[in-house]
Amino acid sequence: MKGEFDFTFIDLFSGIGGFHIAMHEIGGKCVFASEMDIYARKTYEHNFKNTSPELFENNHFNDDIRNITPSDIPDFDVLCAGFPCQPFSQAGFKRGFNDNHNSERGNLFFNIAEIIETKRPKAFFLENVRGIVKHDNGNTFKVIRNIIENELGYSFYYQVVKASDYGLPQFRPRAFMIGFRDEGLMNGFSFPPKIALKFNMSDVWEGNCSREIGFTIRVGGRGSKIDDRRNWDSYLVDGEVKQLTHVEAKKMQGFPAEFEFPVSNTQAIKQLGNSVAIDAIKVVGNQMMQYLQVLNNTDLNMKETKNKGEWTELLVFIKLIAEQKLFLTDANLNINEYIFGIKKKQLRII
């Protein structure tokens, strides 16, 4: 079902289109995408050639972000990028920005920064492995944040999010980074509260699985045994050990049943291991667009007054809606144990 928002986005380092699906479902239209891997490109085009034909007809499905001139990218509202995680992860030997292997993967963040600087989108949504936050004693993350805040002039919010935080039965902790161009004094974005699982691993396997939440899906390889301390793809189902395939992995990542893989099974599991958890992107993306809608309305009605009292009242309102909690304090403003829950039914901007 098409979402309530009407916006455009670009899908950088798109993989097989996890961001594309999530943002499309909340009302977004993809106007440009970029992916280098030939097999991922094949899967992406196979699944989106009918729903987003203009990407392929207008040559807006790029194969190397380093070869694009940012000013040639169509105008857009939101930049989405699950930029390469290998330089920042354990599997990539934590090379970070010094990684010069395979197209300078660590330095591809600077291509994102250049596009933001040139196109000035309203917001961005970046995803990476959680290790990026502490890589090189936090220096890598400081560089990213400093460029976004001080050089590009955007706000910067981040949180380590698990797929299981937003309905999917998989750990998959990832760093989500979100920022806005015209936030001014607001600084009021909050990540949405966690939600219950939509289904569990027994539902995924269609049998009695010993685990409710699954392991983080990896890019493949030789697999692992169920008694391996680093097991990631062996499960006990109905008393029998079963090996994860792309069929189960597709469900765990939140891809729709009709999504197809015109590649080998080995490539399919690799592509899913490199993808984003769709439901997590969708829930957080929805919160991001709600906040952007408030910013747009505020810009129209309050930019002339610059009344800090009005800004503060609106900020408090947004945080109450986002966190759905009202805390009480004593006379010294120390938070006590009493909390009022707030139920959000509908937010209408007039």
Secondary structure, DSSP 8 states (H G I E B T S, - for coil): ---S--EEEEEET-TTTHHHHHHHHTTEEEEEEE---HHHHHHHHHHHTTTSHHHHHTT-EES-GGG--GGGS---SEEEE----GGGSTTTTT-GGG--STTTGGGGHHHHHHHHHHH--SEEEEEEEGGGTTGGGGHHHHHHHHIIIIIS----EEEEE-GGGBT-SB---EEEEEEESS-TT---------B--SS-HHHHHTS-BS-SSB------SS---TT-TT--SEEEETTEEEE--HHHHHHHTT--TT----S-HHHHHHHHHTS--HHHHHHHHHHHHHHHHHHHHHHHHHTTT--HHHHHHHHHHHHHHHH-EEEEE-TT--EEEEEEE---------
